[in-house]
Amino acid sequence: MALRRSGSFASLSMALVAAGAIVLAACASPTSSPSGGGKAAGSYFAGKTITLVAGSSAGGGTDTVNRIIARHLGRFIPGSPTIIVENVAGAGGLTALNRVATAKPDGLTWDGSNSATLLYAQLQGQSQVRYDLTKMIWAGNAFHDSDALWVRSTTPFTDIAAVRNATVPPKLGGQAATHTSVVTPKLVQELTGLKFNIVVGYPGSPEIFLDIERGVLDGRMASYPSLKTQRPDWITNGTVRFLMFVGHQRSPELPNVPALDELTPPDKRNQLALVYSSSIMARAMIGPAGIAPDVAKTVQDAYAEMSKDSAFKSDVAKTGFEPVLAGPQEIQDSVSKVITDNDMKSLLLRVLSTK
């Protein structure tokens, strides 16, 4: 009898030990690994710091976007991590993206504001590129940007027909050869047959605006929100005239201005994704490849929630951008399409190689 009681007690003890081990494992898993579900991600971020790497010096547009995200995103991430901005200027944002792409994939290092220049650099196979935009993790983009073609109202370019029929094309100011202020009008030329005289090499918007005021330049094809914030009086007092909205549809703010889709022949419209990819990825938030799926989803979900927040929308509106969310998959699909589509890739490389 004693042996039987002893055996029963031993069996019961072993069962209790096994059950205890299961309970301990279940309790430990949410905090020991960043890949144990939504609660795990929440516990994982508690007490930690997320760094947003801004690819510009303090005070610029890229820095501003990162700081808006830093002010708001932490409120929507379980665990309420601290979010800081680290300015890593250089090579038009490439230095910053390299820093993020090679960071530990722990969900604590992100680039809060991208640019299409970084896509162009990858397509060109530039030696300093250490990232692959098809493999990195996109969080989202709530800073909707769109380009417009505008000129001084005193120029003879009254509409697109005047541009098309002009003996001397409008002179547009552009920045670096791989900047969207140069690449976008070059692509528009290829797709629509319009002609522009693109003056490359300006260090930034202020210098371009100054030469437009002086009459050295006729206008620019660049960010419409940036013009609204930097020279709002030019719009309200009629200093500039809008000739084209670079988008699928006309802007509600510019209902009489034709959209790029309207001006592109049907057989070339399949390549418009190349133009629009720049606005979809510009100012998008991106992290290194290899982040645990649940940790990435926690940040992506938080970014989506942030985009609906009234305080966040108010901050975005002050920059001139529209707080319209492009989700991670939309951004990934757009970028991957350009990188993998041979026709679009060939067109872009040809445009980038022309002076």
C-alpha positions as CSV (number, residue, x, y, z in Angstrom):
1,M,0.0,0.0,0.0
2,A,2.8,2.4,0.9
3,L,4.4,1.7,-2.4
4,R,1.2,2.5,-4.2
5,R,0.6,5.7,-2.2
6,S,4.2,6.7,-2.9
7,G,3.9,6.0,-6.6
8,S,0.7,8.0,-6.8
9,F,2.3,10.9,-4.9
10,A,5.3,10.9,-7.3
11,S,3.0,10.9,-10.3
12,L,1.0,13.8,-8.9
13,S,4.2,15.7,-8.1
14,M,5.6,15.2,-11.6
15,A,2.3,16.4,-13.1
16,L,2.3,19.5,-10.9
17,V,5.9,20.3,-11.8
18,A,5.0,19.9,-15.5
19,A,2.0,22.1,-15.2
20,G,4.0,24.7,-13.3
21,A,6.6,24.7,-16.1
22,I,3.9,25.3,-18.7
23,V,2.5,28.2,-16.6
24,L,6.0,29.7,-16.2
25,A,6.7,29.4,-19.9
26,A,3.4,31.0,-20.7
27,C,4.1,33.9,-18.3
28,A,7.6,34.4,-19.6
29,S,7.1,34.3,-23.3
30,P,5.4,37.7,-23.7
31,T,8.3,39.6,-22.2
32,S,11.3,37.4,-23.2
33,S,10.8,37.7,-27.0
34,P,9.4,40.4,-29.3
35,S,7.6,37.8,-31.3
36,G,4.9,36.4,-29.0
37,G,1.9,38.3,-30.2
38,G,0.3,41.7,-29.6
39,K,0.8,41.7,-25.8
40,A,4.4,40.6,-26.4
41,A,5.0,43.7,-28.5
42,G,3.4,45.9,-25.9
43,S,5.6,44.6,-23.2
44,Y,8.6,44.7,-25.4
45,F,8.3,48.5,-26.1
46,A,7.7,49.4,-22.4
47,G,10.5,51.5,-21.1
48,K,12.4,51.6,-24.4
49,T,13.4,54.3,-26.8
50,I,12.6,54.4,-30.5
51,T,15.0,56.5,-32.6
52,L,13.8,58.2,-35.8
53,V,16.8,58.9,-38.0
54,A,16.2,62.2,-40.0
55,G,18.2,62.5,-43.2
56,S,18.7,66.2,-42.8
57,S,20.0,68.8,-40.4
58,A,17.6,70.2,-37.8
59,G,14.9,72.6,-39.1
60,G,14.4,71.2,-42.6
61,G,11.3,69.6,-44.0
62,T,12.6,66.1,-43.4
63,D,13.5,67.0,-39.8
64,T,10.0,68.5,-39.3
65,V,8.2,65.4,-40.5
66,N,10.3,63.2,-38.1
67,R,9.6,65.5,-35.2
68,I,5.9,65.4,-35.8
69,I,5.9,61.6,-35.7
70,A,8.1,61.7,-32.6
71,R,5.6,63.9,-30.8
72,H,2.6,61.6,-31.6
73,L,3.5,58.0,-32.4
74,G,4.4,56.9,-28.9
75,R,0.9,57.5,-27.7
76,F,-0.4,54.7,-29.9
77,I,2.3,52.1,-29.3
78,P,1.5,49.7,-26.4
79,G,4.1,50.4,-23.7
80,S,4.4,54.1,-24.6
81,P,8.1,54.1,-25.6
82,T,10.0,57.3,-25.7
83,I,10.7,58.5,-29.3
84,I,13.7,60.7,-30.2
85,V,15.0,62.2,-33.4
86,E,18.6,61.7,-34.5
87,N,19.7,64.0,-37.4
88,V,22.1,62.3,-39.8
89,A,22.5,64.6,-42.7
90,G,24.3,63.6,-45.9
91,A,23.9,62.4,-49.5
92,G,20.2,63.5,-49.7
93,G,19.1,61.1,-47.0
94,L,21.1,58.2,-48.2
95,T,23.4,58.3,-45.2
96,A,20.5,58.2,-42.8
97,L,18.8,55.3,-44.7
98,N,22.0,53.3,-44.7
99,R,22.2,53.9,-40.9
100,V,18.6,52.5,-40.5
101,A,19.0,49.6,-43.0
102,T,22.1,48.3,-41.1
103,A,20.7,48.9,-37.6
104,K,19.7,46.0,-35.3
105,P,16.2,44.9,-36.5
106,D,14.6,45.2,-33.1
107,G,11.9,47.8,-34.0
108,L,13.7,50.6,-32.2
109,T,15.4,52.3,-35.2
110,W,13.4,53.8,-38.1
111,D,13.8,56.5,-40.8
112,G,10.7,58.7,-40.4
113,S,10.9,60.5,-43.8
114,N,12.1,59.1,-47.1
115,S,12.5,60.6,-50.6
116,A,12.3,59.1,-54.1
117,T,16.0,60.0,-54.5
118,L,16.8,56.9,-52.4
119,L,14.8,54.8,-54.8
120,Y,16.7,56.3,-57.7
121,A,20.0,55.6,-56.0
122,Q,19.1,51.9,-55.6
123,L,18.0,51.6,-59.2
124,Q,21.2,53.1,-60.4
125,G,23.2,50.7,-58.3
126,Q,25.2,53.4,-56.6
127,S,28.1,51.9,-54.7
128,Q,27.2,53.6,-51.4
129,V,23.7,52.1,-51.2
130,R,23.5,49.6,-48.4
131,Y,19.8,49.1,-48.4
132,D,17.1,47.2,-50.4
133,L,13.8,49.0,-50.4
134,T,12.0,45.8,-51.4
135,K,13.0,44.1,-48.2
136,M,12.8,46.8,-45.6
137,I,9.7,47.3,-43.4
138,W,7.4,50.2,-44.2
139,A,5.3,51.7,-41.4
140,G,3.2,54.0,-43.5
141,N,3.0,57.5,-44.9
142,A,0.5,60.0,-43.6
143,F,2.1,63.1,-45.3
144,H,0.4,63.1,-48.7
145,D,2.4,65.1,-51.2
146,S,1.7,65.9,-54.8
147,D,3.6,67.9,-57.4
148,A,2.3,70.6,-59.6
149,L,3.6,72.6,-62.5
150,W,3.4,76.3,-62.0
151,V,4.9,79.4,-63.6
152,R,5.0,83.2,-63.0
153,S,1.7,84.7,-64.2
154,T,3.7,87.2,-66.3
155,T,5.1,84.5,-68.6
156,P,3.4,83.6,-71.9
157,F,2.6,80.1,-70.7
158,T,-1.1,80.6,-70.0
159,D,-2.0,76.9,-70.2
160,I,-0.6,73.5,-71.3
161,A,-1.4,74.2,-74.9
162,A,0.9,77.3,-74.7
163,V,3.7,75.1,-73.3
164,R,3.2,72.5,-76.1
165,N,3.2,75.2,-78.8
166,A,6.0,77.3,-77.4
167,T,9.2,77.9,-79.5
168,V,11.1,78.4,-76.3
169,P,10.0,76.0,-73.5
170,P,9.5,77.2,-69.9
171,K,12.6,77.4,-67.8
172,L,12.1,75.3,-64.6
173,G,14.4,75.4,-61.6
174,G,15.7,72.1,-60.2
175,Q,18.0,70.8,-57.5
176,A,20.3,67.8,-57.8
177,A,20.1,65.6,-60.8
178,T,18.4,62.9,-58.8
179,H,16.0,65.2,-57.0
180,T,12.3,64.9,-57.9
181,S,12.3,68.6,-59.0
182,V,14.5,67.4,-61.9
183,V,13.5,63.8,-62.4
184,T,9.7,64.3,-62.3
185,P,9.6,67.0,-65.1
186,K,12.0,64.8,-67.2
187,L,9.6,61.8,-66.8
188,V,6.6,64.1,-67.6
189,Q,8.4,65.1,-70.8
190,E,8.9,61.5,-71.8
191,L,5.3,60.5,-71.1
192,T,3.4,63.6,-72.5
193,G,5.7,65.0,-75.2
194,L,5.9,68.4,-73.4
195,K,9.2,70.2,-73.4
196,F,10.9,72.0,-70.5
197,N,14.2,73.7,-70.0
198,I,15.3,72.3,-66.7
199,V,18.0,74.2,-64.9
200,V,19.8,71.7,-62.6
201,G,22.0,72.5,-59.6
202,Y,20.1,74.8,-57.2
203,P,20.9,74.0,-53.6
204,G,17.3,74.3,-52.5
205,S,13.9,75.9,-52.8
206,P,14.8,79.4,-51.5
207,E,17.3,79.9,-54.3
208,I,14.9,78.7,-56.9
209,F,12.1,81.0,-55.6
210,L,14.5,83.9,-55.7
211,D,15.4,83.4,-59.3
212,I,11.7,83.0,-60.2
213,E,11.1,86.4,-58.5
214,R,14.0,87.9,-60.5
215,G,12.6,86.5,-63.8
216,V,15.7,84.2,-64.3
217,L,13.3,81.2,-64.1
218,D,9.8,80.8,-65.3
219,G,8.6,78.4,-62.7
220,R,8.9,74.9,-61.2
221,M,7.5,71.4,-61.1
222,A,7.7,70.4,-57.5
223,S,5.7,69.8,-54.3
224,Y,2.4,71.7,-54.2
225,P,2.2,71.6,-50.3
226,S,5.7,73.0,-50.1
227,L,4.7,76.0,-52.2
228,K,1.6,76.5,-50.1
229,T,3.7,76.7,-46.9
230,Q,6.7,78.6,-48.3
231,R,5.0,81.1,-50.6
232,P,1.3,81.1,-49.8
233,D,1.0,84.7,-51.0
234,W,2.1,83.7,-54.5
235,I,-1.1,81.6,-54.7
236,T,-3.5,84.1,-53.1
237,N,-2.4,87.1,-55.0
238,G,-2.0,85.4,-58.4
239,T,1.8,85.7,-58.7
240,V,1.9,82.2,-60.1
241,R,-0.3,80.3,-62.5
242,F,-0.8,76.5,-62.2
243,L,-0.6,74.5,-65.5
244,M,-0.7,70.9,-64.3
245,F,-1.4,68.8,-61.3
246,V,0.8,65.8,-61.2
247,G,-1.7,63.2,-60.2
248,H,-4.4,60.7,-61.3
249,Q,-7.2,63.3,-60.8
250,R,-7.5,67.0,-60.6
251,S,-7.0,68.6,-57.2
252,P,-10.1,69.9,-55.5
253,E,-8.1,73.0,-54.8
254,L,-7.2,73.3,-58.5
255,P,-10.3,72.1,-60.3
256,N,-9.5,73.9,-63.6
257,V,-6.0,72.6,-63.8
258,P,-5.6,69.3,-65.8
259,A,-4.1,66.2,-64.1
260,L,-1.2,64.4,-65.6
261,D,-3.3,61.4,-66.4
262,E,-5.4,63.5,-68.8
263,L,-2.3,64.6,-70.6
264,T,-0.7,61.2,-71.0
265,P,-1.5,59.0,-74.1
266,P,-3.3,55.8,-73.1
267,D,-0.4,53.6,-74.3
268,K,1.9,55.3,-71.8
269,R,-0.3,55.4,-68.8
270,N,0.9,52.1,-67.5
271,Q,4.2,53.9,-66.8
272,L,2.7,56.6,-64.6
273,A,3.3,54.5,-61.6
274,L,7.0,55.5,-62.0
275,V,6.0,59.2,-61.5
276,Y,3.6,58.6,-58.6
277,S,5.8,56.2,-56.7
278,S,7.9,59.3,-55.6
279,S,4.9,60.8,-53.8
280,I,3.8,57.6,-52.2
281,M,7.2,56.8,-50.6
282,A,8.3,60.4,-50.0
283,R,8.1,61.1,-46.2
284,A,7.2,57.4,-45.5
285,M,8.5,55.8,-42.4
286,I,10.7,52.7,-42.9
287,G,12.7,50.3,-40.7
288,P,15.3,47.6,-41.4
289,A,14.5,44.2,-42.8
290,G,14.1,41.4,-40.3
291,I,12.0,43.1,-37.7
292,A,9.8,40.5,-35.9
293,P,6.4,40.4,-37.6
294,D,4.4,41.2,-34.5
295,V,6.7,44.1,-33.5
296,A,6.5,45.5,-37.1
297,K,2.7,45.2,-37.0
298,T,2.5,47.0,-33.7
299,V,4.3,50.0,-35.1
300,Q,2.3,49.8,-38.4
301,D,-1.0,49.7,-36.5
302,A,0.1,52.6,-34.2
303,Y,1.1,54.6,-37.3
304,A,-2.3,54.0,-38.8
305,E,-4.1,55.0,-35.6
306,M,-1.9,58.1,-35.3
307,S,-2.9,59.2,-38.8
308,K,-6.5,59.4,-37.6
309,D,-5.7,61.5,-34.5
310,S,-6.9,65.1,-34.6
311,A,-3.8,66.5,-32.9
312,F,-1.6,64.8,-35.4
313,K,-3.7,65.9,-38.3
314,S,-3.5,69.5,-37.1
315,D,0.3,69.3,-37.0
316,V,0.5,67.8,-40.5
317,A,-1.9,70.5,-41.9
318,K,0.5,73.2,-40.7
319,T,3.2,71.8,-43.0
320,G,0.9,72.0,-46.0
321,F,0.7,68.2,-46.5
322,E,-2.6,66.3,-46.4
323,P,-2.8,63.8,-43.6
324,V,-3.9,61.0,-45.9
325,L,-2.6,57.5,-45.1
326,A,-0.8,55.3,-47.5
327,G,-0.4,51.9,-45.8
328,P,2.7,49.7,-45.8
329,Q,1.4,47.3,-48.5
330,E,0.5,50.1,-50.9
331,I,4.0,51.7,-50.5
332,Q,5.7,48.3,-50.8
333,D,3.7,47.4,-54.0
334,S,4.5,50.8,-55.6
335,V,8.2,50.7,-54.9
336,S,8.6,47.0,-55.8
337,K,6.7,47.6,-59.1
338,V,9.1,50.3,-60.2
339,I,12.2,48.2,-59.2
340,T,11.0,45.0,-60.9
341,D,9.2,46.4,-64.0
342,N,11.9,46.4,-66.7
343,D,10.1,49.0,-68.8
344,M,9.8,51.5,-66.0
345,K,13.3,50.8,-64.8
346,S,14.7,51.4,-68.3
347,L,12.8,54.6,-68.6
348,L,14.0,55.9,-65.2
349,L,17.6,55.0,-65.9
350,R,17.4,56.7,-69.3
351,V,16.0,59.8,-67.7
352,L,18.6,59.8,-64.9
353,S,21.4,59.5,-67.4
354,T,20.3,62.5,-69.6
355,K,21.6,66.0,-68.8
